[in-house]
Amino acid sequence: MKTKIIVLTAIIAIAAAGCSKPEDEEPGTMEKVGRQLDQAGSDVTEYTGNKLQEAGSAMERAGGDLSDDDQEREDEEEKKD
């Protein structure tokens, strides 16, 4: 049993060492594509977030304008009564 554990540990260690990529090697095509996709996703997220904030601010301003109009109507109605 101990021998099996030692052999499996050695195989895993060798496999892990073999899978690591040397750091001086340039990224492959798929790695470049992956980075570009990540960057594009980040750009879209940032752009969308900014636009949503702008829309929220516009809605708040519009809501404030509407509530001002409502207050004016209420004041006019009170004057009539």
Backbone as JSON Lines, residues from 0, in Angstrom:
{"i":0,"aa":"M","n":[0.82,-1.19,0.0],"ca":[0.0,0.0,0.0],"c":[0.87,1.25,0.0]}
{"i":1,"aa":"K","n":[1.9,1.24,0.82],"ca":[2.8,2.39,0.87],"c":[3.5,2.58,-0.47]}
{"i":2,"aa":"T","n":[3.82,1.48,-1.11],"ca":[4.5,1.55,-2.4],"c":[3.6,2.2,-3.44]}
{"i":3,"aa":"K","n":[2.32,1.84,-3.43],"ca":[1.38,2.43,-4.36],"c":[1.27,3.95,-4.15]}
{"i":4,"aa":"I","n":[1.22,4.37,-2.9],"ca":[1.11,5.8,-2.59],"c":[2.37,6.54,-3.06]}
{"i":5,"aa":"I","n":[3.52,5.95,-2.83],"ca":[4.78,6.57,-3.24],"c":[4.84,6.68,-4.77]}
{"i":6,"aa":"V","n":[4.45,5.6,-5.46],"ca":[4.48,5.6,-6.93],"c":[3.5,6.63,-7.48]}
{"i":7,"aa":"L","n":[2.28,6.68,-6.94],"ca":[1.29,7.65,-7.4],"c":[1.75,9.09,-7.13]}
{"i":8,"aa":"T","n":[2.35,9.31,-5.97],"ca":[2.87,10.64,-5.65],"c":[3.96,11.04,-6.63]}
{"i":9,"aa":"A","n":[4.84,10.11,-6.96],"ca":[5.92,10.38,-7.91],"c":[5.36,10.68,-9.3]}
{"i":10,"aa":"I","n":[4.35,9.93,-9.72],"ca":[3.74,10.14,-11.04],"c":[3.08,11.53,-11.09]}
{"i":11,"aa":"I","n":[2.37,11.87,-10.04],"ca":[1.71,13.18,-10.0],"c":[2.75,14.31,-10.03]}
{"i":12,"aa":"A","n":[3.83,14.14,-9.28],"ca":[4.88,15.17,-9.25],"c":[5.53,15.33,-10.61]}
{"i":13,"aa":"I","n":[5.8,14.23,-11.27],"ca":[6.43,14.29,-12.61],"c":[5.46,14.9,-13.62]}
{"i":14,"aa":"A","n":[4.19,14.53,-13.53],"ca":[3.19,15.07,-14.45],"c":[3.03,16.58,-14.25]}
{"i":15,"aa":"A","n":[3.01,17.0,-13.0],"ca":[2.87,18.43,-12.72],"c":[4.07,19.2,-13.23]}
{"i":16,"aa":"A","n":[5.25,18.66,-13.06],"ca":[6.46,19.33,-13.55],"c":[6.47,19.37,-15.07]}
{"i":17,"aa":"G","n":[5.99,18.34,-15.71],"ca":[5.95,18.3,-17.17],"c":[4.9,19.22,-17.76]}
{"i":18,"aa":"C","n":[3.87,19.53,-17.01],"ca":[2.81,20.39,-17.51],"c":[3.15,21.87,-17.39]}
{"i":19,"aa":"S","n":[4.08,22.2,-16.53],"ca":[4.4,23.62,-16.37],"c":[5.14,24.13,-17.58]}
{"i":20,"aa":"K","n":[4.87,25.38,-17.93],"ca":[5.44,25.97,-19.13],"c":[6.63,26.85,-18.72]}
{"i":21,"aa":"P","n":[7.71,26.78,-19.46],"ca":[8.83,27.67,-19.15],"c":[8.4,29.14,-19.28]}
{"i":22,"aa":"E","n":[8.89,29.99,-18.38],"ca":[8.45,31.37,-18.36],"c":[9.03,32.2,-19.5]}
{"i":23,"aa":"D","n":[10.12,31.77,-20.09],"ca":[10.72,32.54,-21.17],"c":[10.06,32.28,-22.52]}
{"i":24,"aa":"E","n":[9.15,31.33,-22.56],"ca":[8.45,30.99,-23.79],"c":[7.3,31.97,-24.04]}
{"i":25,"aa":"E","n":[7.11,32.38,-25.29],"ca":[6.03,33.29,-25.63],"c":[4.69,32.58,-25.53]}
{"i":26,"aa":"P","n":[3.63,33.34,-25.23],"ca":[2.3,32.7,-25.14],"c":[1.86,32.18,-26.5]}
{"i":27,"aa":"G","n":[1.12,31.09,-26.46],"ca":[0.61,30.49,-27.68],"c":[-0.59,31.25,-28.22]}
{"i":28,"aa":"T","n":[-1.06,30.81,-29.36],"ca":[-2.18,31.46,-30.02],"c":[-3.43,31.47,-29.14]}
{"i":29,"aa":"M","n":[-3.76,30.34,-28.57],"ca":[-4.97,30.25,-27.75],"c":[-4.85,31.11,-26.49]}
{"i":30,"aa":"E","n":[-3.64,31.18,-25.96],"ca":[-3.43,32.01,-24.78],"c":[-3.62,33.49,-25.12]}
{"i":31,"aa":"K","n":[-3.13,33.89,-26.29],"ca":[-3.31,35.28,-26.75],"c":[-4.79,35.57,-26.96]}
{"i":32,"aa":"V","n":[-5.49,34.63,-27.58],"ca":[-6.93,34.8,-27.82],"c":[-7.66,34.91,-26.49]}
{"i":33,"aa":"G","n":[-7.29,34.07,-25.54],"ca":[-7.91,34.11,-24.22],"c":[-7.72,35.45,-23.54]}
{"i":34,"aa":"R","n":[-6.52,36.0,-23.64],"ca":[-6.25,37.31,-23.03],"c":[-7.06,38.4,-23.72]}
{"i":35,"aa":"Q","n":[-7.18,38.31,-25.04],"ca":[-7.96,39.31,-25.77],"c":[-9.44,39.22,-25.38]}
{"i":36,"aa":"L","n":[-9.93,38.0,-25.23],"ca":[-11.33,37.82,-24.81],"c":[-11.55,38.37,-23.4]}
{"i":37,"aa":"D","n":[-10.59,38.12,-22.51],"ca":[-10.69,38.65,-21.15],"c":[-10.72,40.17,-21.17]}
{"i":38,"aa":"Q","n":[-9.86,40.77,-21.99],"ca":[-9.8,42.23,-22.08],"c":[-11.1,42.78,-22.67]}
{"i":39,"aa":"A","n":[-11.6,42.12,-23.7],"ca":[-12.86,42.57,-24.32],"c":[-14.0,42.48,-23.3]}
{"i":40,"aa":"G","n":[-14.04,41.41,-22.54],"ca":[-15.07,41.26,-21.51],"c":[-14.97,42.36,-20.46]}
{"i":41,"aa":"S","n":[-13.76,42.69,-20.05],"ca":[-13.57,43.76,-19.08],"c":[-14.0,45.1,-19.65]}
{"i":42,"aa":"D","n":[-13.66,45.34,-20.91],"ca":[-14.05,46.6,-21.56],"c":[-15.57,46.73,-21.63]}
{"i":43,"aa":"V","n":[-16.23,45.65,-22.01],"ca":[-17.7,45.67,-22.11],"c":[-18.32,45.9,-20.74]}
{"i":44,"aa":"T","n":[-17.79,45.25,-19.73],"ca":[-18.32,45.4,-18.38],"c":[-18.17,46.84,-17.91]}
{"i":45,"aa":"E","n":[-17.01,47.42,-18.15],"ca":[-16.77,48.81,-17.74],"c":[-17.69,49.76,-18.49]}
{"i":46,"aa":"Y","n":[-17.8,49.6,-19.8],"ca":[-18.65,50.46,-20.62],"c":[-20.11,50.37,-20.19]}
{"i":47,"aa":"T","n":[-20.57,49.13,-20.01],"ca":[-21.96,48.91,-19.61],"c":[-22.23,49.52,-18.23]}
{"i":48,"aa":"G","n":[-21.29,49.34,-17.32],"ca":[-21.44,49.92,-15.99],"c":[-21.55,51.43,-16.04]}
{"i":49,"aa":"N","n":[-20.71,52.05,-16.86],"ca":[-20.76,53.51,-16.99],"c":[-22.1,53.97,-17.56]}
{"i":50,"aa":"K","n":[-22.57,53.27,-18.58],"ca":[-23.85,53.64,-19.2],"c":[-25.01,53.45,-18.22]}
{"i":51,"aa":"L","n":[-24.95,52.4,-17.42],"ca":[-26.01,52.17,-16.44],"c":[-26.02,53.27,-15.37]}
{"i":52,"aa":"Q","n":[-24.82,53.71,-14.98],"ca":[-24.74,54.8,-14.01],"c":[-25.32,56.09,-14.61]}
{"i":53,"aa":"E","n":[-25.0,56.35,-15.86],"ca":[-25.54,57.53,-16.53],"c":[-27.08,57.45,-16.6]}
{"i":54,"aa":"A","n":[-27.58,56.28,-16.94],"ca":[-29.03,56.09,-17.02],"c":[-29.67,56.27,-15.65]}
{"i":55,"aa":"G","n":[-29.03,55.74,-14.62],"ca":[-29.56,55.9,-13.27],"c":[-29.6,57.35,-12.84]}
{"i":56,"aa":"S","n":[-28.54,58.09,-13.16],"ca":[-28.51,59.51,-12.83],"c":[-29.6,60.27,-13.57]}
{"i":57,"aa":"A","n":[-29.79,59.94,-14.84],"ca":[-30.83,60.59,-15.63],"c":[-32.21,60.28,-15.04]}
{"i":58,"aa":"M","n":[-32.41,59.05,-14.61],"ca":[-33.7,58.67,-14.01],"c":[-33.93,59.42,-12.7]}
{"i":59,"aa":"E","n":[-32.87,59.59,-11.91],"ca":[-33.01,60.32,-10.66],"c":[-33.36,61.78,-10.93]}
{"i":60,"aa":"R","n":[-32.68,62.37,-11.92],"ca":[-32.98,63.77,-12.28],"c":[-34.43,63.89,-12.77]}
{"i":61,"aa":"A","n":[-34.83,62.95,-13.62],"ca":[-36.2,62.98,-14.15],"c":[-37.2,62.78,-13.03]}
{"i":62,"aa":"G","n":[-36.89,61.88,-12.13],"ca":[-37.78,61.65,-10.98],"c":[-37.9,62.88,-10.11]}
{"i":63,"aa":"G","n":[-36.78,63.6,-9.93],"ca":[-36.81,64.84,-9.16],"c":[-37.66,65.88,-9.85]}
{"i":64,"aa":"D","n":[-37.55,65.96,-11.17],"ca":[-38.36,66.91,-11.93],"c":[-39.84,66.57,-11.8]}
{"i":65,"aa":"L","n":[-40.15,65.29,-11.86],"ca":[-41.55,64.87,-11.74],"c":[-42.1,65.18,-10.36]}
{"i":66,"aa":"S","n":[-41.3,64.94,-9.33],"ca":[-41.8,65.19,-7.99],"c":[-41.98,66.69,-7.77]}
{"i":67,"aa":"D","n":[-41.16,67.53,-8.4],"ca":[-41.35,68.97,-8.33],"c":[-42.68,69.35,-8.97]}
{"i":68,"aa":"D","n":[-42.98,68.75,-10.12],"ca":[-44.24,69.02,-10.81],"c":[-45.43,68.59,-9.95]}
{"i":69,"aa":"D","n":[-45.29,67.44,-9.29],"ca":[-46.36,66.96,-8.42],"c":[-46.58,67.92,-7.27]}
{"i":70,"aa":"Q","n":[-45.51,68.43,-6.71],"ca":[-45.62,69.36,-5.59],"c":[-46.31,70.65,-6.04]}
{"i":71,"aa":"E","n":[-45.98,71.13,-7.23],"ca":[-46.61,72.33,-7.76],"c":[-48.1,72.11,-7.94]}
{"i":72,"aa":"R","n":[-48.48,70.93,-8.45],"ca":[-49.9,70.62,-8.63],"c":[-50.63,70.6,-7.3]}
{"i":73,"aa":"E","n":[-50.0,69.99,-6.3],"ca":[-50.62,69.93,-4.98],"c":[-50.79,71.33,-4.4]}
{"i":74,"aa":"D","n":[-49.78,72.17,-4.59],"ca":[-49.86,73.55,-4.09],"c":[-51.0,74.3,-4.77]}
{"i":75,"aa":"E","n":[-51.14,74.11,-6.09],"ca":[-52.22,74.77,-6.83],"c":[-53.58,74.29,-6.37]}
{"i":76,"aa":"E","n":[-53.7,72.99,-6.1],"ca":[-54.96,72.43,-5.64],"c":[-55.34,72.97,-4.27]}
{"i":77,"aa":"E","n":[-54.33,73.14,-3.41],"ca":[-54.6,73.69,-2.07],"c":[-55.07,75.14,-2.17]}
{"i":78,"aa":"K","n":[-54.51,75.88,-3.12],"ca":[-54.92,77.27,-3.3],"c":[-56.37,77.35,-3.76]}
{"i":79,"aa":"K","n":[-56.79,76.37,-4.59],"ca":[-58.16,76.36,-5.1],"c":[-59.16,76.07,-3.99]}
{"i":80,"aa":"D","n":[-58.75,75.22,-3.04],"ca":[-59.68,74.81,-1.97],"c":[-59.8,75.87,-0.98]}
